[in-house]
Amino acid sequence: MAPLIDIHCHLDVFEARGELDALLETARTQGIGTFVTSGTDPRAWNLNATAARRHRDLKLSVGWHPLYLTSWNTGMLEELHSFCRQNEVVLLGEIGLDRSKHSPPRELQEYSLLDQLDLAEALALPVLFHGRNAFGPLLELLEQRGPLRHGGVLHAYSGSPEQLPRFAALGCRFSFSGSSTWPTNLRAQANLAAVPLDRLLLETDAPDMPPASRKGLECRPEDLRETALRVAEHRGLSLSELTAQVQRNVEALLP
C-alpha cells in the first residue's frame, strides 16, 4: 500500500514541547510516510526547519497566517522570501482569509494574501490556503486574480459543493481533515461526495481537527489513518485505492 501523506499539519507545536520524535515514530507505524508541516510565522518556520533536518519525511510549508497578522509590510514579505531561498520549501502557506470573530481587518488580510500569491508565483510554488468562514470571499479574490500557475490546496475545505468546480478551474485541490469524519459535519460529507478523486487530499491539521473518535482531544499525526479510512469508506474505495490516488495527487502538485 502507498504511504499516507499528511498535506497539512503544525508539527512545530510538538517540536516546541519536545514530543515530536515519539509522535512521528508512532505515526509511521500507522502507515504515514510524509508530513507537510506548516509554519504560520517565523518562529514556527524555524521550529519546523529544525525538525526537518532530523526527519527526512518532513516537508516545509511556510507563510504568514491571516489570523495572526497585526501589520503587513515589505520587510515581512522579504523575511518570508529569504526563508524560502535558504530552505527547501514545497508549499507557500498557510495563507488566505479568515472571517472569524477576532480576525484582523479584511484589507490587511487581502494585502498580505496578494503579496504572498505573487511571491509563490515568483518561486514557482503551489499555495496552501486558509479560508475559515471565508471561502466565498477567497473564491472571488482568486477569480479576479486568475488561475494559480503552480496550483494550490484548500486546507480543511468547508466551502460549498457548488464552489468546488470554480476552485478546481483555478488550479485548486481540496484537503479534508479529521473534522470531515464527524457525523454532524454534513457539509464535509457533501463535499467528499462531490470532490473529483484527482483533486482530493488528506490532512490532520494536528494538533487541531481530530477525527471522530478523538473529538474534543488534541489531534496527533497518527490520526491521519482514521481520517483516511473514513474517507475511503465514504467514497466506496479500499484504503489502498485511496492512498494510491492521494499519492498521485500530491505528486502532481508538489515541486
N, C-alpha and C positions, 0 to 999 in steps of 0.2 A: 504494500500500500504506500502511496506517496505520503511524505510527511505533511502534517498540518502546518499552515502558515498563518501566523497572527499578524495581520496587516497594521494593527494599531493597538499599542499598549503604552503605559507610562512606567517603565521599569526603573526610572530614576528614583521613584518613591521607595522602592525596595532596596535599591543600591544605597540610598542615604541611611537606611535603617540597618544595613549590614545583613540583609536577609536574601539578597538576590541569588547568590550562588546556589543555595539549597533549593530555592523555589524553581530555578531553571533545571536543576538535576531531576526534580520530581516531574516537571513538565515534559522533559524529554522521554521519560518512561511512558508517558501518555501519547506519544507519537508526534509531539510538536517539534518541528525541525527548524523553524525560522521565526524570529521575533523582530518586528519592526517597531522600535521604541521611539516614541515621540517626545520631544522636548518643547516645552511651552515658553521658556525664557532661558537666558544664558546659563543660569545655574543648572537647570535641567539638561541643557545641551551637553554641558561638560560632565555631569554625572553619567549620562548615557555613553558619552565617548570613552570615559574611563572604563565602564563596564564592557564596552565593545572590544576594548583592547585585550580583555581576558577571555571573551566568549565570541568565537568566530560566527556563531549563528545569530548574533545580534546585528541588526541593520539600523542605521540612523535616519530619523525624520526630524527636521528642525524648523521652527518658525516662531513668530510672535503671536500667541493665542489672543483672540479678540477680547475674551472676558477679563484679561489681566492688564490691558492697556491703560496706562494713566497719561500717556502722551505719545506722540509719534513725530520722528524727525529723521533726517538723513543719516545721522550717526547710528541710530538703531538699525536702519537698513544695512549700513556698511558693516556693522558688527555681525549681522547675520551672514552677509556675503563673505566676510573674512572667515567665519567658521566653516562655511561650505567649501571654501577654497582649501582649507587646511585639513579637512576630514572627509571621509568617504560617506557622502550623504546620498540616500536613494529617493527620498521624498521631501518636498518642501511643505511643512505644515506641522502642526495643526493650525491652519489659518482659516479665516472666514468671518461669519457674522453671528452674533449672539443677541437674542431679544429677550433674555431672562430679566427678572425684576431689577437687579442691580448692575446691569451691564453698562459699559462705558457709552458715551454719546455715539449715535449712529454715524455721524460724519467722521469721527476719529477712526472707527472700525473700518469704514469704507476706504479712507485714505490708506490705511495700513494694508488692507487687503489688495488694493490695486497695485501698490508699490511692490508688494511681495509676489503678486502674479507676474509682474514684469521681470522680477529677479528670477523666478522659476523658469520663465521663458529664456532668459539670457543664459542660464545654467543648464538648459535642456533637461529640466527635472519635472516629473509629474507632481501634482499638488494634492495634499491631503486636506480636506475641507471639514470645518466645524460649522454646523448650521442650526444650533438649538433654537427652536421656535422661530426659525428664520429661513427655512428652505425656499419659501416664496420670494422674499427679497433677494436671496442669493441667486436663485434662478434668473430673476430679472436682471441683476447686475451682470451675470455671466453671459446672458443672451445679448445684452448691449455691447459687451466687450468682444464676443466672438469665441469660436471653439478653442479649446485648450490644445496647443500644439503637441504637448507631450502627455496629455491625459491627466486624469485626476481620480480621486477616491472621495466619495461622500461618506464620512465616518458616521457610524450608527444611524444609517439613513432612516429618517422619520418624516420625509415629505409624503406626498400622496402618490398612489399608484398612477394617477393621471400625469404626474410630473416626470415619471420615470423615462419615457421616450424623449422628452425635451432635454433632460440632463444627459441622457445617453448620446444624443446628437451633438452635444458639446464635448464629448470625449470622456464622460464620467463613468466610473464603476461604482458599485454600491456595496458597502460593507455592513454586516449585521453582527451585533454583539449578543451577549447573554440576555439582554433585555428582550430580544426577539423571541425567546423561549417562554416568556411569562404568559400564562393562559389569558390574562386580561389585556395583553397587548395586541388588540385586534388590528391596529394599523400595521404593525410589523408583519402579522400573518398575511394580510392582504398584499403587502409589498413583496414578501417572499414568494407568494404565488405568482406575482406578475413579473418579477425581475428576470430578464434573459439570463440563462445559465452562464453565458460567456461574459457576463458583467458582474457576477456575484463573487464577493469576497467575505472573509470571516475575521472577526477581531474579538479581543476580550475587553479592551479599554481598561484593563487592570491598572489600578485597584478598584475601578468603578464598574458598574453594569454587570453584576454577577448573573449567572444563569438561574433558572427557576429553582433548582434545588438549594441554592445558596442565597436566595433573595434576602436582602437586609444585611448580608455579610460582605466582607471585602472580597472582591474578585481576585483570583490568582491566575498566573499564566497557565496552569494545568487545566483550568476550567474551559479552555477552548474546545476540548474534546466533547464535553457535554453539549455545547452550542452546536458543534458540527453534527453530532448525532441527531439532534432535534431538527436541524435544517435539512439534513438528508432525508429524514422521515417525512418532513413536510413536502418535499419535492418528489417523493417516491423513488429515491436513489439509495443505493448502498453507501456506506461510509467511504469505501474505496473509490466509488464512482465520483462522489462529491469532492474528495481530496484531490483526485487527479484533475478534475475540472478547475478547481481553485488554483492548483499549481500552474496550469496553463494560463489562467487569467493573470496571475501575478507575474509570470514570465513575460507576458505580453505588455505589462505595464512598466515594470522597473527597468532602469537603465542597466 
